[in-house]
Amino acid sequence: MNVARGGAGSGAGPRRELAEKCTACGQCAASCLLLEEIGEAPLDIACRGATVEEAFSCSLCELCTAVCPIGLSPAGMFAAKRVEAIAGGEFPIDDYRYLYPDRELNICKLYREKCNIHYQELPVDQEGEVAFFPGCTMITYGPDLTRAAFHHLAELWPRVTFLTDCCGKPLYQMGLKERGENFTAFLKDKLKKLGVRLLVTACPNCFYELRNRLAPEGIEVRTIYENWGPGAAGKGLITIHDSCPDRHEGIFAQQVREALRNSGYQLVEMEHYGANTFCCGSGGQISHFRPDLAMALTDRRLEEASDTGAGILAGYCLSCVLNFARAASGFRVRHVLDILLGQEEDYSEIKKRAKALFSGPEGEENWRRLMAE
């Protein structure tokens, strides 16, 4: 990644706090592959200023904050540096415009187009007080699961509407703060016009991204797992990967475990779970900025899952599931909703299918369309 080096700003707020309060105790560095790679304490990074390359190598997973004895956030410093770098033209973010959820064509929309994934049979964007918001990853790479989840909710709310929007988090994570705020304003306006008062989410990224942003509009955001009733008796030993957005509040972690236990599954925990969970490798879009580091994070997590002896590794974020499914061996990787709803989707080849969209002459045309101004 060819980018400029650090400057005087480098995320002034979080950086200043680290410079004033970090004791260089080493607890965050012991858990973070990036800090281990950098080889400096956050105190020293804050004093010199984070580089752009460091900022875009951070998965923004916030494990550093969870393990810090006084709750400091090196990830916050790196996130702030991303915003600063984009504003100052220090990073070629437009090279990654295929990720922008507000573009007419992005990577998710192209995949759905080429794989003929649509939801014309569902009440898309119809007026209603209750809406299902699966998130862009689920509607793109888990269409059968998406439909099963919608029909589950339709039993609870017969007039539930269906939304195919992104929550906008990728824009904020990439440092595109103004663009993210514009997208949030669009989403708020859309929900108001549809009369939505309750938004049910399946993705932890969407839940935590939208909950506080929509609260001032009087729109409540819930998880699909809330008050999940007993299911058919399940068999097998499951270990659960907790997603990074959930680490501080653990809402998904608690609800998912309760739902699986109610369905008869036996759970075993990895060494790092809940607040101390390791990132799967998809956080902060680093699979695009630092694929080598992303894969190292994935491998580390799969090693922990293997050590549990569980036959199933379950996740409640489909991005995490996709990362694990392409590389796992010795156990099955499943989405928690697949288990609870009796689905049998196989996610192991999806990343290969997505990559194949850009092979050969047709792939060149797909890429041209995707990157067109």
HUVENBEL-V169403 format. One record per pair of residues at least 12 apart in sequence whose C-alpha atoms are under 7 Angstrom apart, sorted by the first residue. I is the first residue (numbers start at 0). J is the second residue. Records with the same first field share a line. If there is no record, write none. Layout:
I = J, J
This chain:
2 = 51, 52, 89, 90
3 = 51, 89
4 = 50, 51
5 = 48, 49, 50, 51
6 = 48
7 = 48
8 = 48
9 = 48, 49, 79, 80, 83
10 = 76, 77, 79, 80, 83
13 = 72, 75, 76
14 = 45, 76
17 = 41, 42, 45, 71
18 = 42, 45, 46
21 = 42
23 = 40, 41, 42
25 = 40
26 = 66, 67
27 = 63, 66, 67
33 = 57
41 = 73
49 = 77
51 = 80, 81, 84
54 = 77, 78, 80, 81
55 = 81, 285, 288
56 = 285, 288, 289
57 = 74, 77, 283
58 = 282, 283, 285
59 = 74, 78, 282, 283
60 = 243, 278, 282
61 = 74
62 = 275
65 = 274, 275
81 = 173, 174
82 = 174, 175, 176
85 = 174, 175
96 = 370
97 = 369, 370
99 = 170
100 = 165, 167
101 = 182
104 = 369
105 = 369
107 = 139
110 = 139, 353
111 = 139
116 = 142
121 = 161
122 = 160, 161
123 = 160, 161, 162
124 = 160, 161, 162
125 = 160, 193
126 = 160, 193, 194
127 = 158, 159, 160, 193, 194, 195
128 = 194, 195, 196, 197
129 = 159, 160, 195, 196, 197, 198
130 = 159, 160, 161, 162, 195, 197, 198, 199
131 = 149, 159, 160, 161, 162, 198, 199, 200
132 = 161, 162, 163, 198, 199, 200, 201
133 = 145, 200, 201, 202
134 = 163, 164, 165, 166, 202, 205
135 = 163, 164, 165
136 = 317, 318
137 = 317
138 = 163
144 = 337, 342
147 = 340
166 = 205, 208, 209
167 = 179, 182, 183
168 = 208
172 = 283
195 = 218
196 = 217, 218, 219
197 = 218, 219, 220
198 = 219, 220, 221
199 = 220, 221, 222, 223
200 = 221, 222, 223
201 = 222, 223
202 = 315, 316
203 = 244, 245, 316
204 = 244
206 = 220, 222
207 = 244
224 = 254, 255
225 = 254
227 = 258
229 = 258, 261, 262
230 = 261, 262, 339
231 = 262
232 = 262, 263
233 = 262, 263, 264
234 = 263, 264
235 = 264, 265, 310
236 = 264, 265, 266, 267, 309, 310, 311
237 = 265, 266, 267, 309, 310, 311, 312, 313
238 = 266, 267, 268, 269, 304, 309, 311, 312, 313
239 = 268, 312, 313, 314
240 = 272, 313, 314
241 = 272, 273, 276, 314
242 = 316
243 = 276, 278
246 = 273, 274, 275
247 = 274
249 = 273
252 = 273
267 = 307
269 = 303, 304, 307
270 = 303
277 = 300
278 = 296
279 = 296, 297, 300, 319, 322
280 = 293, 294, 296, 297
281 = 293, 318, 319
297 = 322, 323
301 = 323, 327
310 = 330, 331
311 = 330, 331, 332
312 = 330, 331, 332, 333
313 = 332, 333, 334, 335
314 = 333, 334, 335
315 = 334, 335
317 = 334
320 = 332, 333, 334
321 = 346
324 = 346, 347
325 = 347, 348
